[in-house]
Amino acid sequence: MADTLLKRLIGLLGRREFKEGQALVLKPANSIHTFFMRFPIDVLFIDGENKVIKAVSCLKPWRISGIYLRSRMTVELPCGILQKTSVSEGDAIILCQ
């Protein structure tokens, strides 16, 4: 969980890999960037009711996402997870540790 400014700034920077089963939740967040990252990621933008308002598959390094004003948090996942799980816009998300 990246719920402070510093944790959100660091995010996945410096990591060499992002394994299946891992996730990073950024809260609050209504947009992200992948500057300085070494791998693509899947991203979910989640509203205040924990519903997916945007699902982005395999966002490549050195990109900026759109800005989703209703988004209260993002969930960053390894590339390919959205396709494997069929998560899509409108789905409700339950976060557990």
C-alpha positions in Angstrom: 0.0 0.0 0.0 1.4 3.3 -1.1 -0.7 5.8 0.9 1.9 8.6 1.6 3.4 11.0 -0.9 6.8 9.4 -0.6 5.6 5.9 -1.0 3.5 7.0 -4.1 6.5 8.7 -5.6 8.7 5.6 -5.2 6.1 3.1 -6.2 7.7 0.4 -8.3 10.8 2.4 -9.2 14.0 0.4 -8.9 12.3 -3.0 -9.0 13.6 -5.4 -11.6 10.5 -7.6 -11.7 6.9 -7.6 -10.7 5.7 -11.2 -10.1 2.2 -12.7 -10.5 0.5 -12.4 -7.1 1.9 -9.0 -6.3 0.1 -5.7 -6.5 0.7 -2.1 -5.5 -2.2 0.1 -4.4 -1.6 3.8 -4.7 -4.1 5.9 -2.6 -5.1 8.5 -3.4 -4.3 8.4 -7.1 -6.2 9.5 -10.2 -3.3 9.1 -12.7 0.1 7.4 -12.9 3.3 7.4 -14.9 5.8 4.7 -15.7 8.9 6.9 -16.0 12.1 5.0 -15.1 10.3 1.7 -14.8 11.8 -1.5 -16.4 8.6 -3.4 -17.3 5.0 -2.8 -18.4 2.1 -3.0 -15.8 -1.6 -3.5 -15.8 -3.5 -0.7 -14.0 -6.9 -0.4 -12.4 -8.4 3.0 -11.6 -10.9 2.5 -8.7 -13.6 4.9 -7.6 -14.9 5.6 -4.0 -17.2 2.6 -4.2 -14.4 0.2 -5.1 -15.6 -0.1 -8.7 -13.2 -0.2 -11.7 -13.6 3.0 -13.7 -10.7 2.2 -16.1 -8.6 -0.9 -16.7 -5.4 -0.4 -18.6 -3.5 -3.4 -19.9 0.3 -3.5 -20.2 1.1 0.2 -19.8 4.6 0.4 -21.1 7.6 2.1 -19.4 7.9 5.9 -20.0 4.2 6.5 -20.4 1.6 8.6 -18.6 -1.9 7.4 -18.0 -5.0 9.4 -18.5 -6.4 11.4 -15.6 -9.6 9.9 -14.1 -11.1 12.4 -11.8 -13.4 9.9 -10.1 -10.5 7.6 -9.3 -9.6 7.4 -5.6 -6.9 4.8 -5.9 -5.0 2.7 -8.5 -4.0 -0.9 -8.3 -0.8 -1.8 -10.3 -0.5 -5.4 -11.3 2.0 -7.4 -13.4 1.3 -7.2 -17.1 -1.2 -9.8 -18.3 -3.1 -10.2 -15.1 -6.1 -8.3 -16.4 -6.3 -10.6 -19.4 -6.0 -13.7 -17.2 -8.7 -12.6 -14.7 -11.0 -10.8 -17.1 -11.3 -7.8 -14.8 -13.0 -4.9 -16.6 -14.7 -1.6 -16.1 -17.7 -1.7 -13.8 -16.4 -4.6 -11.7 -16.3 -4.2 -7.9 -12.9 -4.8 -6.3 -12.3 -6.2 -2.8 -8.8 -5.5 -1.5 -7.2 -7.8 1.1 -3.7 -8.2 2.4 
